[in-house]
Amino acid sequence: MFPIEPKKILIGFICADFFILALYLLFANHPLLGERVDLGQEGNLPTWYSSFKFTLAAIAALHCYFQGKQTPYNRGWLLVTGLMLLMSIDETGQFHETATRWLMESSGGNNLRDYFLVSKEGGALLWTLIFSPIILLVGGALSVFYYLQFRAHPHLFVAGLVLVGLFALAAGLETMQAKILGAENYLDASSWSQFKIFSTLEEMAELLGATLLLWIHYSFAWLKNNTSPE
Amino acid sequence: MLRKFFNLFLEKKWLLGLIVLAGTVFVFLQARYILNIMSGDTLSKTRPNLIYITLDTLRYDHLNVYGYSRETSPNISQLAEDSLVFENAFTVATNSAPSHASMLTGLYPLQHGLVDNGMEISPQSPILTEYLSRKNYDTSAFIGYHAMSEESGLNRGFANFEYIPIASHEHEDKDLEEDTAGFTAFLDWLDTWSQKHPAENKKGESSKPGNFFVWLHVQNIHESYDPPPPYDTLFMPIPPPQKLKGFDEDFNLRCANDLAKAWRNGLLPESFKEPAVALYDGEIRLVDDYLGKIFASLKTKGLYDETMIVLLADHGELHFETYAHQFAKPGPGHTGRYYEPVIRIPLLIKPPKSAAVKTPARSQAMVSTIDLVPTVMEALRFPALPWLPGKSLLQAQDKRSAGDEMVFLQETPYEEEYRVVRDRRWKYIKQVDEQGKTSALLLDLENDPKENRNLLAEQPEKVIKMEAILKEWGDRQKLKWTSHKKGISEEMRKELIAGGYLRSPSEKK
């Protein structure tokens, strides 16, 4: 069932993450491939790859559920599975971006834009702020759940904290990109290159975060599979 | 180590519970914070109204509320009874257009791009009027000087924008009705607005459905000091036009050019100074009387209590003060002169009743026009805009930090950039001309209140410190919009030359 060691999974996906980055850096300006490998765009290779990892993380979480004792705590893995699937669907379907665009058209969105001095062009990038209570709630709950689950494997919990940090970094960078698009001079060379750097870093943080997520779930399932039941 | 960390929470489950609880509270607060921002215009159906009254070229020390003995301003004194009066208020620019642009944007000239009269504010720069307009405020402006007309871009966001210059320039044939056309237009607008927004509660001072923001710019006090009767002789008789050495035609005290030429060339008889100031004071009294009508109208219509009134000058004025150094042009005038009578301004803020600010009150805090927009945002119950450099003046008087004890000015008149920093004791003025040549003035206001001694050479350490403060201030203003200087119209050129803001071709030679 688990033929590959977790370490190899981790190294393999990190290599794949950097391969995606290399593709982007090499072909960013290519007339045909450029958009398909652009880390900052949606609905292309990097997002499908990310979505794929979330699906794998969901499958691994489901394994964790089946391999654990049938306790109320263990049922949390079902929630995690659902969450991972939702993230996977959202990544492909860009639902949160669509919801944010819709919200930013309202007077509430106007108020947000005024408050954070973000132009219409950058409005949709404020989704991290709009959904921050939900993100914090889910992120916090996930951290507590990992803490309770990984008490025998603290290194997995530490990895969980790192991935939370990576996602927080990505959210922060996304807000900063929105700020850059709010300024009048956003099209000038220095702002644009700053925007691209932030965008690349943010997407890489997300890709690496997703890899860690997958690795944590896979490792836990693998450990459970290779040790005596609790 | 890691194990211990794990065991700690496993052994003391209440600690884990506490963390979960704290996290939940944090999430709740975060949700409230976001919702508060988003619901900015739905939390309150009716907000206070806002009126900016900007009195061009008004010296703070010529108002009774600041201790002036001649009765120039009884109605403003009356307004002060309901207001916060700021005794150490400063402008951010000595040119009218940059100064007003800062009042409307809450940004320094180097940020909004309008750094000189005749320029246009950057179309991308955020502006209070557009913000309020988006919140369904009816916006209207009555402007008395061309530098703030449509060409300046300061009309952005105003549904109604009327440029009403002082029509009469015949000194012997001044017409009160023409000189006060701006006030009349405002009063008419207020009547119309009030009819469209009838009071819900006939009895009272309660708030009305709908809101307005009106900007009334008053040009009367600006030179020439030439009020129509009866204000021309209200305070003392004025010498008639007469022969004067150095003048081919009759010298007329009411004519700005005559007055400036005579004073700067040492031709003005000493006995003419007082009448000139009396004329200036006559203009103030005229303005005050008409402001009285506006305040009365607001009260009659039941709008006074829930209207925030901000009354201030865009800059002051030099009269006949003399300075031992030749750093700037002598008076009468104001542009590019950073002496106290020019940079200090009167500032009265009558908050809306609903803001629950204790009035009357006087503040000694060092404040500037950069603080106006944050103050308005608070009084009108909008969320504070974190990117604005100023701070609200409503409640935070006792909370202003040491860093707030400084004010900054910046603009580019005559194509020379000026940056000024002033604290309670020191003032440092830095000028960079077209060729990049720098000159500076350091003044110790505590020991030299008449501003005569340039301490540049005597206080090198202080100069270094002030330079560093100015640099740090400039670096701190991250948000900047490019200025869009366009070719000015012939009308604007004429107005600017007439106002002394632009050198005529003969002067340049």
Contacts between the chains, C-beta under 8 A, distances in Angstrom:
chain1	res1	chain2	res2	distance
A	107	B	40	7.8
A	107	B	41	5.6
A	107	B	42	7.1
A	108	B	38	3.4
A	108	B	39	6.3
A	108	B	40	7.6
A	108	B	42	7.8
A	109	B	38	7.3
A	110	B	134	6.0
A	111	B	37	5.6
A	111	B	38	5.4
A	111	B	39	7.3
A	111	B	40	3.6
A	111	B	41	6.6
A	111	B	383	7.2
A	112	B	34	7.9
A	112	B	37	5.7
A	112	B	38	5.7
A	114	B	40	7.6
A	114	B	126	7.7
A	114	B	131	6.0
A	114	B	134	7.8
A	114	B	385	6.7
A	115	B	37	4.9
A	115	B	40	7.6
A	115	B	383	5.5
A	115	B	385	6.3
A	115	B	386	7.2
A	116	B	386	7.7
A	116	B	387	8.0
A	117	B	126	6.7
A	117	B	385	7.2
A	117	B	387	4.7
A	117	B	479	7.2
A	129	B	34	6.4
A	130	B	34	6.5
A	130	B	38	8.0
A	132	B	30	5.6
A	132	B	34	6.5
A	133	B	27	5.2
A	133	B	28	7.7
A	133	B	30	4.9
A	133	B	31	3.7
A	133	B	34	6.6
A	136	B	23	7.6
A	136	B	26	7.0
A	136	B	27	4.8
A	136	B	30	6.0
A	137	B	24	8.0
A	137	B	27	4.9
A	140	B	20	7.7
A	140	B	23	4.5
A	140	B	24	7.9
A	140	B	27	6.9
A	144	B	16	7.5
A	144	B	20	6.2
A	147	B	6	7.7
A	147	B	9	7.0
A	147	B	16	7.7
A	151	B	6	5.3
A	151	B	10	6.4
A	154	B	2	4.3
A	154	B	3	6.6
A	154	B	5	7.7
A	154	B	6	5.7
A	155	B	2	7.8
A	157	B	6	7.6
A	158	B	2	6.9
A	183	B	479	6.4
A	183	B	481	7.9
A	184	B	122	6.4
A	184	B	124	3.4
A	184	B	125	7.3
A	184	B	481	4.4
A	184	B	482	6.7
A	185	B	480	7.4
A	185	B	481	7.4
A	185	B	482	6.5
